[in-house]
Amino acid sequence: MATLLYRLGRTAFRRWPFFIVGWLVVLVAVGGFAATQSKPMSDSFSIPGIPSEKAADMQAELFPGAKDPFDQATVNVVVAAPEGSTLSDKAYAAEVDALVEDLAALPQMPEKAPLANPVQAAEQQRQLIVDQATQAGTPRDVAEDNAQALSPLSPDGRVGQISFEFDVDTVADVEPETIEALRDAMEEHRVDGLEIEANGSGSTGMLEIGMTSELVGIAVALLVLVLTFGSLVAAGLPILTAVFGVGIGIAGVTAMTAFTEIGSTTPMLATMIGLAVGIDYALFILARYRSEHDHTDDSQEAVGVAVGTAGSAVVFAGLTVLIALAALAVVRIPFLTTMGLAAASTVFIAVLVALTLLPAILGLLKSKAFGGQVRKYAPAREDDGRVLNNGVRWARFVGKRSWAVALVSVIVLGALAIPMKELYLAFPTDSTASSDTTARKASDLTAEAFGPGRDAPLLVVVDAGDVPAEERGEVFGEVAAWAAGQDDVANAQIIATNEVTDDKGAVTEPATGAQVMITPESGAEDKATKDLLSSLRDGQDALEAETGTEIGITGLTAITTDVSGRLDDALPVYLAVVIGLAFILLMLVFRSILVPLTATFGFLLSVLATLGVTVAVFQEGAFGIMEGQPIVSFMPIFLIGLVFGLAMDYQVFLVTRMREAHVHGMSTREAVVDGFRNSARVVTAAALIMISVFAAFILIDEPIIKSMGFALAVAVLLDAFVVRMALVPALMYMLGEKAWWLPRWLDKILPNVDVEGESLERPHMQLDEREPVKV
């Protein structure tokens, strides 16, 4: 491999116009296709085969036209009079009427939208529900309770809801102008202490991707690169190639919407990962290119060796990330698969860009690649001419105290992992949004006035097609009574049947199905609501046998709970696949069994510590940095995959230099020092860049992105500086020559990929290292 990459690097350097033009053509082609053929993204978290999806299919069959809950562009405008007042007071009634008129005139509203002042709507709805229920034999007190459970007006008359749905096929079709008009209407009528807030998927539309976080991360990365290279031109090259690669990657992800469904957060995650690894991969090759100039003044040769050696490490580092991301497909969760594959595609492009576009740009710049110097590169040297830097000093410090360093590292990571025992997973809801958002304010007002379960209903779909027609009404009632008798249920009632009537109200087709809505006493993210769903399903078989019906439970709360359960079940399988494949890959790279084992051991410690810190800060709200809220359900599995891939990046970059030194005759102790001499500074810079890029995404006002950015920043911090820089070298010192042990039979089977470039003929290496060539 080293030989092939060596030739590729030299060719790209020499034929730079062809490579640069070729990449520009790719960018234009992919970008053009994305601009003309892409479709809107979605926020669907459904999984075929889970119980709630089967229930949703049953609902669609019994009630044609029923929409997927994730596609409904619903809006709940919550209006609240000041404490001590009601919405029927003269001071507020007229203002609410005017608000209703403005809402009815919003863009993308259905014609003749049935909107009404919640005060009048509540009374009309109560009278209709009570009359119909009492005529059907329901006791009046039960009918009154059912009416109040669905009422758009709170019992004290202070808070009301104006609910509607935009006339669109999916949430993705809600235009930004519509959202802006909604917000303007709400702002206009916030007078005399009247509170007006809105939640629901239609009130926010799709996630808008800004550039603030990326620019912050890039700015910090640029500063780190300037300090690393002491050159403005060299500092800009990794940024340029990474942004170029991310541009192609995101254009590709957008283009894929023409063929498959892509989640709205997918491009942001792909950007986050692609930008970080793109900068790092270019940094490693560029640093090796400068290092080779210590031995030769032939830039083409230096590029060839840099791509052949550091480029080989980039290939295998990229492969570990690709494995970790692409392996998300094995969990059979569509939205997670698309997220993983999209991120993997940006990483793949980042590797190709680093191997071909960067050498081509170096060919364009020639001797100006390290121009714009802010300081000269003149490292201190030892008596034998070798570079003496902080990496060497740190490696020797660890070598003298390897047992103590290893012990302290394990204790620190173990202590940070302790809060993980409180890990609570849930999907983000309006009630877990930032407290300054209108969605959170609307949710809080609703929970206070109507109870937290108003925004977390469960829907029981009843198929009574096999029950005699004259008994179906009674059976529907039995199901509703059974649901109402469960713990943590505030109300359960039949809200619809599929009975067909003619224009005169006469029944032409008796009902074969019904929908029973359950309003829990607790919120969507509350554990009690999940326990209620479990209790309902535990008793489902017995009820079906007793009533002769088929029952399914669906709704947003049920679907997200089922998705969380599938994620929990998939985690062991995913870990086995990722660790197994990556272990084989690392054996190929290092030709050792113990080095991959130490790498995996360090990964487990860093990921446990990362989850512990994330729980403490993000979930429990420690130090007041974040508002406490549940961890997004799929964050741990995605985090584990990413942390493993990124951790192996640093493992490959640091230990391949040790392996290279060992192959060329050094002892393990000397090789560890030499590895830190050549790679510690660059790995430190790469880690700081990744941390800054990931941390900048905490600025995004989106729980999924915010939590991922925070967790990834912490993961890189712990893994790069505690595990790879302290624990791994300590273990290498402790293992000594045994670190490179490999059974002979396995040595014969494994192909020699030559990551360290042993096969390259490098006559320039014979130059006197004490007289480096200045660039």
N, C-alpha and C positions, 0 to 999 in steps of 0.2 A: 504493500500500500504506500509506504513512504516514497518508493521510487516513482510510482504513478503520480502521486501528488506533487512530487518534486518537478516532474516534467510539466504538469499542469500549471504550477506556479510560474515556471520559466516561460511557458508559452503565453500565458495571460499577460505577463510583464512585457514580453516582446511584441505580441500582437494586440496591444491594448485597445486600438480603435475598434476592432471587431467585437471584443468582449463588451466594451462600454455601449456600443451601438446595439448589440444584441440584447443587453439588459433593458435598454430604453424601449426597444421594440416590444419586449415582453410586458413592460409596465403599461405602455399605451394600449396594447391588445387586451390585456386583462381588465384595465381600467375602463376601456371603451365598452367591453361586453357588460361589465358591472353597471355602468351608467345607463345602458339601453335595455338590458334584459332582467335586471334584478327585481325582486318582489319584496313587499314589506316583511319585516321580521315579526316574530310572535313571542309570547310569554307563556306558552303552554308547557306545563310540567307533567303532563299525563304520561302514563305508561300502559301500553296494551297488555291486557291480562290481569291487571290488579283488580280486586273486587269492586272498587268504586267505578272503574271504567266499564266493567261488565254491567253494573247497575245503570250507568249512563247510556249504554247501548240499549238496555231494556227500556229505559225512559224514551229514547228516540224512536223505538219501535212502537211503543204504546201511545206516545204523544208526538206524532210527526211534526217536524218544525222546531223541536226543542234544540236549543243551541248548547254547544260545549261551554261550560262555565268560564273557561279561559278566553272564549271568543266574545263574550257578552261585554259590550262597552257601557256598563252601568254607571250611573252617577247618583249619589245620595247627597243632596244639598241639605245641610243641617242648619236650621235657624234657631236661635236661642235668645229669648228676652232676658233682660237683666234680672238678677235675684230679686224676688218680691213682685215681679211683674209676670204677665202672661202674654202669649201671642194674640189673644183676643182683645187685649187692651187697644183702645182707639189709636194710641201713639204708634203702635207696631203693626196693626192689622192692614192699614193702607200700604205700608212699606213692603210687607210680605206679598200683598196682591200685586204690587208693581214688580217685585222680583219675579213672581210667577210668570207675568207677562213677558218679561225680558228673557227668561229661560225658555219659554215656548218659542221665542223668535231666534234662538241660537241656530247657527249653521248645523247641518247634518241632523237636525231633529226630525222625527217622523211627522208626517202631516197630521194635523189635528191631534197633537200630543195631549193625552189626558192629564194635564197638570192642574193642580188646584191648591189653594191655600190649605195647609195641613189642618187648620181648625175646622173648616167646612168639610174637608175630605174625611176627617176622622169621624165626624158625626154621621155622614152619609154611609160610610163603610161600616160603622158599628150597627146602624139600623138594618142594613142589608144582611150582614152576617147573622145577627141575632134572629131576624125574621126567618131566614132560610133554615137556620139550625133548629129553632123551636118547632117549625113546621115538620121537620124531619124527626122530631121526638127527642131532641137534645134538651136537657134541663136548662132553664134560662140562665142560671148562675154560671154554668159551664160555657154557654154561648157567649155570655158577657166577657168571661175570661179569655176566650178565644179571640173575640173581637179586639180586646185590649192588646193581646199579644201581637196582633198585626197592625195595630193602630199607628198612623203616622204622627200622632200627638202624644206626648208624655202624660202620665196621669195628672200631674200638676199643671198642665197646660203651658209650661214655659218653653219646652223644646219641641220642635217639629221637624219632620223629614219631608223633602220633596224629591221623590225618586223617579228616575226615567232612564231610558236607554237610547243611545244614539242610533240612528238608522244606518248602520254599517254592518258589513259581514263579520269583521273581526276588529279587535281593539287597535290593531295596527293601522286600520283605515281612518281612525280619528285624526283629523288634520290639526297641526299646531295652531292654526288660526281659530279653530273651534275651541280649543283649550283656553286660548288667550281671551276669546269672547266670553267664555264662562267666568274666568277670573275677573274680567272687567265688570261683568254684571254683579258679581258678588261684592266687589269693592264699592261699587256705586251705591249700594243699599246698606252698607255698614254705617248706619247713623243712629244717634241717640242711644248708644250702648247695645244695639242689636248685633249679635254675633252671627256671622254667616261663614260656614266652612263646608268643604266638600271632600268626599272620599269615593272610593269605587274606581275600577280600572279605567272607566271612561273619563275620569277627571284629571288623569295624569298623562294619558297616552303612552307612547313608547319612550324608552330611555333615550334621551338626547346625549350624544357623545360630544363632549367639549374637548378643548385642547389644554385647559389649565394644568391638569395633573401631569400630562405628558411634558409640557414645557418646563414645569418645575423639576421633574426628574431629569430632563435633558440638561437643564442649567447646572444642576449639581454634578451630573456626570461629566460635563465639559470641564468644570473646575477640577475634578479629580484627575481627569486626563491631562490637563495642563500641568498639574503638579507631578504627574507620573512621567511625562515625556519632556517637560520643559519646552514644548514647542506648540505654538498655536495651530499650525497646519496639521501636525501629527495628532493633536488632540481632537481636531475636527473630523478626521477620517473615520474613526469608529462610529461617531454620531451620524455622519453622512450615510455610510453604508447601512447602518441599522435602520435609520428612518426610511431609506430606499427599500430595504427588504420588508419592513412592516407595511409600507405603502402597497407593495405587490400582494403581500399576504392578506391584508384587509380587503383590498379590491377583489381578491380571489374568494374570500369568505362571502362578500356581498354578492358576487356573481353566482355563488352556489345556491342562493335563495331562489334562483330560477328553476332549480331541480329538486330542492328539498327544503324542509322547514328549519329555519335557523333562529335560535333564541336571541332576544334583543341585547342580552349581556355578553353574548359570545364575542363580538368584535372587540369589546373593551378588554376582556380577558386575554384574547389573542394579542392585542396591542401591548398589554402589560408584559406578557411573557416574551413576545417577539422582540420588543425594544430592549429588554434586559439582556437576553442571550445574544442578540445581534451585536450590541456594543461589546460585550465580553469576548465573543469569539474573534471579532476583529482586533480587539485589544491584545489578545494572546499572540496572534500571528504577527501583528505589528511590533510587539515587544521582542519577539524572537528575531524579526527582521533587523531591528536595531542591534540586538545582541550579536548577530552574525557579522555585522559591520565591524565588530571588534577584531574579526579575523580575516576579512577580505574587503577590498574596495570595489569588487565586482557586484553591483546591485542586483543584476539578474541572477547571479549565483546565490546571493543572500536571500532573495525572494524564494528561489527554488528550495533551499534548505529550510527556510521558515515554514513554507507550506508543507514540505515533506515531513517535518517533525511536529511543530506546533499544530499544523493543519491536520495531521493524523490524530492528534489528541482532540482537536475540535470535532472531527468526524465521530469519534467514539463517545465524546461527551454529548454531542448532539443525538447520537443513537440512544443513549440512556434516557434522555428527555423524551425522545420520540416514542420509545417503548412505554414509558410511564404514561404518556398522554394517549397514545393510540390504544393501549390496553384498557382504557375506559370503555371500549366497545364490548368487552367481555361481560360487563355487568348488565347488558341488555336494557339500558335506559336511554331512549332516543335522544332526549335533550342533552344528557351528559355525554353521549357519544359524539354529538355534533360539536359540543364545546371542546372536547378532547382532540378531535380530529382537526378542528379549526386552529387550535393553538399549536398542534403538531405541525400543521402545514406552514405556519409562520416560522417555527423553529427550523424546519427543513430548508426553507428559503434562506434563513439567516446563515445556515451552514454553507449553502451554495454561494451566497454573496461573499462570505468571508474567504472562500477558497478561490473565487474567480474574479469578482468585481474589485475587491481590495487590491490584489496584485496588479490588475489592469490600471487602476488609478495610480498605484506606485510607479508603474511604467510610464504613465503620463507625466507625473511630477518629477521623476528621476531624482536628482540631488536635492530638490526642493521639498521632499517629503517631510523633512524635519526642519523646515524653515520657520521663520517667525519665532525664533528662540527667545524665551524669557529667562532661561538659565542654561548654562553649559552642562552637558552630561559628562561629568568627570568623577566617577566613583572612587572611593578609597580602595587601595589594594594591599594585599598581604605580601610577604616577602617573595612568595612564589609567583606573584603576578595575578593571583585570583582576586576577584572582587570581594571586598569586605564591606558588608552592609548589615542593616538591622536584622535581616532574615537570617544571616549567618550567626549573629549574636544570639538571637532567640533560639535557634536550633541547638546551639551549644549549651544554652541555659537549660533547655528541656532535657538534653542528653545527660546532664549532671544530676537531674532531679526527676527522672522519667516516672518512677513509681509515684512520687508525690503529685506530679502534674496530672497523671492519669486518674488518681484517686480524687483530687479536687475537681477535675472536670466532670467525673461521674456524679459526685455529690451535688455540684451546682445544677447540673441538668436534671437530676432526680428531684431536687427541691423545687425547681421550676415546674416540674410535671405534676406536682401534688394537686393543684386546683382542677386538674382534668377529671377528677372523680365527680365533680359537680356538672360536667358537660350536659347541656340540655339542647337538643336539636329541634328546630322547627323551621317552617317556611316563613319568610317575611310577610307581615300583614300591615294594614294601616295602623294597627295598635302598637306596632313595634317600629314605626317610622320615626324619624327625628322629631323631637317635641315642637320644633318651630315650623313644621310643615302643616299645610291645611288638612292633609289626610289624617295626620295624628290628632289634630285638634277636633276634627269631625268625629273621629273614632272615640275620643275621650268624652265628648259631649253625649254621644249615643250611648256609651257604656254607663255614664252617670244617670241619664234620663230613662233608658229602657232596659239596662242590664247589659253586661259584656257579651251575652250570648246572641244579642240581636244581629251582630255582624258575623256570627259563626254558625249559621243554621246547618242542620243535617237533613237530607231529603231521603225518605224511604219510598221507594218505588214498589208498588204492589201489582203483581200480575195475577188476576183472578179468573183468567180465561177458562180454567178447568172447573170452576165452581159454578153450580147452577145459578142462572141469572137472578132468580128471586132471592138468593142468599148473599149476593155480592155486597150489597149495602151494609148488611150486618157484619160481614167479614172485614170490610174496610174499617168499620168502627172498632172491631176487635184489635186490629193492628194499631190503630191510633191509641186505643186505651193501653195496649201493651207498651207502646213507646212512652206514653205519659207516665207509666208506672216505674220507669227506670230512675235511678239516682241521677242527680245533677240535671234534670229536665225541668225547665221552667214552663214549657208548654209544648203540646203535640196535638196537631189537628189536621184533618183532611183539607187540602187547599185546592185540589183539582181532581176531576175524574175525566175519562175520555168518552163520556156519554155523548151521543149525537142527538140533537133535536132539530125539528123543522122550524119554519118561520113562526109558527103559532105556539112553539114551546113544547110540542108533543114529542115524546121520545121515539126516535126512529131506530136507534141502535143502543142497546143497553151498555153500560160501562163495563169494560173488561179490566180496566186498570185505574189506579188512583195514586196520588202523590200525598204523602203525609210529611208535613214539615215539622221538624223538631227544633225547638229553640232551647239550647243549653243554658244553664245558669252561669257557665264560665265562658271565657273567650277562646278564640281559635288556637292561640298559642299555649293555652293552659293545659297542664297534664290531665286535669279532671275531664276535659272534653275528649281527650284521646282515650281515657278509661271508659267514658260513656260509649264511644264507638266500639270498643272491644266488648263491652257488656251486651250491646245490641247484637253484635255478630255472634257472640257466644249463645244467645238465645234464639237466633234466627232459625236454625234447623228445627227446633221444637215447635216454633210458631208455624212454620211452613207445613209441618206434618199435621198440626192441629187444625189449621184453616184450609189446607189444600191449595194454598197460594205459592207463588214464587216471589221472593222478596230480595231487593238489593238496596244498598245504602250508598248514596253518592252526595255530590255537592263539593264545593271547593275545599272545605275542611276535611272531608273524608278522602278526597283525592290526594291532597298534600300529605295527609297522615300515612296513606298507603305508599306514597312515593318514598317517604322517610323510612318506612319499614323495608322496602325493597333495597334501599341504599345500605341499610344495616346488614342485610343478608348478603349483599354483594361484596362487602368489604374484604372478608377473608379470601374469597376467590381472587379478587383483584390483587391483593397483596401477594398471594402465592405466584400468580402469573408474572407480576412486575419484578419481584425479587428474584424469582427463578431465572427469568430471561436475562436480567441485568447481571446476575452472578456469573452466568456463562460468558457474557460479554466481557466482564471485568477479568475473568480468567484468561480470555484471549489477549487482553491488553497487557496484563501484568505477568502472565504465565506463572501464576501463584494461586494457592488456595487460601492461605491465611490473609493476604492483603485484601481480597474481596470480602472475607469474613469480617475483618476489622472495619472495613468501609460500611458494611451493612449494620454492624453493631452500632457504629457511630450514628448512622441514619436513624435507627430506632430511637436512640436517646434524644436526638435533636427534634424529631417529630413529636415525641411525647412531651418534651419541654415546650415546644411551640404551641401545642394544643393547650397545655396548662396555662401559659401566659395569655393566650387568646381568651380562654374562659375567664381568667381573673380580670383582665382589662376590658374585654369586649362584652362579656356576658354579665359579670358581677359588677362592672363599673368601677374597678379599683383605680385609685388616684384621680378619679374624675375626668379621665382622658376621653372616655366614650360613655354614652348613655347605655346602661345595662339593657340587654335584649338577648333573646335566644340566638344561638349560632345557627346560621343557615344550614339546612339539613345535608346538602351535598358538599358543603365546604370541607369537612374532614377527608373524604375520599379524594376529592380534587387536590387538596393540600398535600396529602400523602404522596400522590403521584408526582406532583410538581417538586416537592421537597426532595424526593428520591432522585429525580432527574437532575436537579440543580446541585444537590450534594455530590452526586457522582461527577458532575462537571469539575468541581474543585478537587475532588479526589484524583481524577484523571490528570488534570493540569499540574498538580503538585507532585504526585507520585510517579508520573511518567518521567519527569526530570530526574527523580531518584533512580528509577529503573534504568534510564539512559546512562547515568553515571556508573551504576553498578555493572551494566553490560560492558562498559569501557574500562573495567578493572578496579573500581573503588570498592571498599568494604561497605557493609550496610550503614555503619555509623557515618562514614565519610560521605556516602551517597545521600543520606538524609540531609546533611549539612549542605551539600552541593545542590540538592533539590530546592532547599529554602533560599540558597544564594541566587538561583536563577529564576525562581517562581514566586517567592513570598511577596515581593513588592507588587507584582502583577496580579496575583490572586487577591491581595488586599485591595488593590484598586478596583478589581472586578467586583468584589463583594460589596464595596462601598457604593459602586454604581448601581448594582442590583438593589441594594437596600434603598437607595434614594428613589429609584424608579418605582419600586413597589410602594414605598411609604407615601409617595406623592398621590397615589390613588386613594388614599384615605380621604382626600379632599372631595371625592365624588360622593354626591348625596344619594347613594344607592346602597342598601345594606349588603348585597351580595359582593359588589365591587369593594366596598369599604372594608368588609371583614377579610376578603381575600388579600387585599393590599397590605393590611396590617399583619395578618398571619404570615404572609410570604416574606415581608421585611424582617420580622422576628426570626423566621426560620433561617434565612440567609445569615443573619447576624450570629445566631447560635452555632449553625453548622460550620460556617467558614472560620470563625475565630475561636470557638471553643473545641469543636470536633476536629476539623481538618488541620488547624494550626497548633493545637495543643494535644488532644487525645491521640490522634493518629500517629504523629511523630513519636510520642511517648511509647505507644505500643510497638512501633517499628524498632525503637531502641531496645525494648524489652525482648523482642523476638530475635533480634540479631539476624544472622544469616538464615535462620529458619523462616524468616518472612518470605523468602523467595522459593520455599520448598514446593515442589510439584512432582508427583509420582512419575516415574519414567514412562510407564504405559500411557499415562495421560499426556505427557509431553510429546509423545509420538503421534497421538491422535489429534491434538489441537493444532490448527494451522498457524503458521508464524506470520502474524500481521505486521510485525516490525513497526510498531508505533514510535519507538525511540529513534528510528532512522539509522539503525546499525548497518543497513545495506548500502547506504549512500556513500559514494566516494567523495570525501571532502579533503582534498590536499591542502586547502587553505587552513585547515585546523592545525597544521604544523607551524604556522606563524607564531612568533613570540608573543604570548599573551600579555606581556608587560609593555608592549608597544601597540596599543589598540589604534585602529584606523579611525580617524575622526570623520563624522558624517556632517 
